[in-house]
């Protein structure tokens, strides 16, 4: 049984070694290893500030459009109309709730309450959750 197992493991390793043959970029290998066999490249049209970089210069199989330095302003258009939320409830612990950002309540002020955590909530969310149960859990000794 053990010999059959060893033989099957050896056969499996040989199959994996053959199947795992794929091109690997080897810098400095020169003509001895051609890793780009079978790879076809699409033509590139580089617009400024990008410049054409040949495969030999880039160390890749295909040419690249390359920019040494480029500054792209961050697109913040998705944040238009999004507020940073509201601060913690005035009765909240200032140490435990430091830097908290609470979502704005979507209920009128008379329908809001404070449950001892950081944020003011709507009364509709006053159900008992696993967090409430854990908070009230007292370990028996």
Secondary structure, 3 states (H helix, E strand, C coil): CHHHHHHHHHHHHHHHHHHCCCCCCCCCCHHHCCCCCCCCCCCCCCCCCCEEECHHHHCCCCCEEECCCCCCCCCCHHHCCCCCCECCCCCCCCCCCCCCCECCCCCCHHHEEECCCCCEEEHHHCCCCHHHHHHHCCCCC
